[in-house]
Amino acid sequence: MGTDPTRDDLPGGVLHLLILRALSRERLHGYGIAEYIESRSGDVLSIGEGTLYPTLQRLQVKGWIKAEWGVSENNRKARYYRLTPDGRKQLHSELTRYRRVFFAISRVLELEGVTL
């Protein structure tokens, strides 16, 4: 994430959730994960390599994802990541917590007679 004013930084802890969500559908390589998040966010969120790969490493250490080597769409060797059963449980747990916090913040921001 650079200085592009059309892109926003992620609040703490949200990147884990976004990566787990991206991997909940299919195995992806790092670039595919970043591309998924960027496109699904309407090009508002951008994950740089310096943030993405250390986070993927942490998720592996936690046992939430596994990595294996494969060949990408353009015939290059790439590391593909997939969700583990523990990762699926963690995704469900984080989604539940995120929704609760999101709706609580939304209620706080609703001001009578004021449109944001």
Backbone torsions as a table, in degrees:
resi	resn	phi	psi	omega
1	MET	NA	123.2	-176.2
2	GLY	-104.9	-141.2	-177.1
3	THR	-101.9	15.8	-179.8
4	ASP	-66.8	117.0	-176.9
5	PRO	-69.8	-11.0	178.6
6	THR	-89.5	-0.7	-180.0
7	ARG	-119.1	145.4	-177.2
8	ASP	-114.2	149.2	173.7
9	ASP	-75.9	154.2	179.7
10	LEU	-86.7	139.0	172.0
11	PRO	-64.4	153.8	-179.2
12	GLY	-53.0	138.5	176.5
13	GLY	84.0	-13.9	-175.8
14	VAL	-76.6	-29.1	-177.8
15	LEU	-60.9	-41.6	176.5
16	HIS	-55.3	-47.8	-178.7
17	LEU	-60.4	-45.1	-178.4
18	LEU	-65.8	-39.3	178.7
19	ILE	-67.3	-46.0	178.7
20	LEU	-60.4	-39.6	178.5
21	ARG	-64.6	-43.3	179.3
22	ALA	-59.4	-38.8	-177.1
23	LEU	-84.3	-5.8	-178.3
24	SER	-71.5	-19.3	-178.2
25	ARG	-95.9	-38.2	-176.8
26	GLU	-164.3	164.5	175.4
27	ARG	-75.7	143.0	-177.6
28	LEU	-141.0	153.1	170.3
29	HIS	-86.2	169.8	-174.9
30	GLY	-54.3	-46.7	180.0
31	TYR	-62.2	-38.3	178.1
32	GLY	-63.8	-36.7	177.4
33	ILE	-64.8	-48.9	179.9
34	ALA	-61.0	-41.9	179.8
35	GLU	-64.5	-41.5	178.7
36	TYR	-59.9	-48.8	-178.2
37	ILE	-63.8	-43.9	-179.5
38	GLU	-62.6	-48.0	-176.9
39	SER	-69.3	-40.3	-179.4
40	ARG	-69.1	-22.7	179.4
41	SER	-90.5	6.3	-177.5
42	GLY	68.7	33.0	-179.5
43	ASP	64.5	24.8	176.6
44	VAL	-89.9	-37.7	-178.7
45	LEU	-101.5	134.8	177.9
46	SER	-135.0	128.6	-177.8
47	ILE	-108.7	117.0	178.7
48	GLY	-78.7	157.8	179.6
49	GLU	-58.2	-36.9	-178.9
50	GLY	-66.7	-16.7	176.1
51	THR	-101.8	-42.5	-174.3
52	LEU	-64.2	-53.0	-172.0
53	TYR	-68.7	-39.1	173.3
54	PRO	-63.2	-34.3	178.3
55	THR	-68.0	-42.3	176.4
56	LEU	-59.4	-40.0	178.5
57	GLN	-62.0	-44.4	179.4
58	ARG	-63.0	-39.7	179.9
59	LEU	-66.6	-33.7	175.7
60	GLN	-66.1	-44.9	-179.6
61	VAL	-60.5	-37.2	178.8
62	LYS	-73.1	-12.9	-179.8
63	GLY	83.6	15.0	-178.0
64	TRP	-87.2	-22.4	176.8
65	ILE	-136.8	158.7	173.7
66	LYS	-124.5	153.1	179.3
67	ALA	-122.4	146.7	175.3
68	GLU	-149.3	150.8	179.9
69	TRP	-80.5	143.4	177.6
70	GLY	-153.8	-172.6	-180.0
71	VAL	-112.7	129.3	-178.0
72	SER	-76.9	176.6	-179.5
73	GLU	-58.3	-30.0	-179.2
74	ASN	-102.0	29.2	175.5
75	ASN	61.4	31.9	175.8
76	ARG	-107.7	149.3	176.2
77	LYS	-68.5	130.0	-178.1
78	ALA	-143.1	151.4	176.6
79	ARG	-91.6	121.3	-180.0
80	TYR	-102.4	141.5	-179.0
81	TYR	-114.1	145.3	175.8
82	ARG	-140.4	155.8	179.4
83	LEU	-76.4	141.0	173.6
84	THR	-95.7	169.3	174.9
85	PRO	-56.3	-40.3	176.1
86	ASP	-64.5	-34.6	177.4
87	GLY	-64.8	-38.7	177.0
88	ARG	-63.7	-41.1	177.4
89	LYS	-63.5	-42.7	179.9
90	GLN	-64.9	-40.9	177.4
91	LEU	-58.5	-47.4	179.6
92	HIS	-60.2	-44.5	179.7
93	SER	-62.6	-45.8	-178.8
94	GLU	-69.0	-37.2	177.0
95	LEU	-62.7	-43.6	179.0
96	THR	-60.3	-47.2	180.0
97	ARG	-65.4	-43.8	-178.5
98	TYR	-61.8	-44.6	179.7
99	ARG	-61.0	-42.2	179.7
100	ARG	-61.4	-46.4	-179.9
101	VAL	-67.5	-42.4	179.9
102	PHE	-57.6	-48.8	-178.3
103	PHE	-68.4	-34.0	176.8
104	ALA	-65.2	-44.0	178.3
105	ILE	-64.3	-41.3	178.1
106	SER	-58.7	-42.4	179.2
107	ARG	-64.0	-39.6	179.7
108	VAL	-65.7	-38.4	-176.7
109	LEU	-76.7	-16.5	178.4
110	GLU	-72.8	115.2	179.4
111	LEU	-110.8	133.2	179.8
112	GLU	-61.1	126.2	176.5
113	GLY	76.1	1.8	-179.1
114	VAL	-118.0	128.7	177.1
115	THR	-101.9	128.1	179.4
116	LEU	-89.6	NA	NA
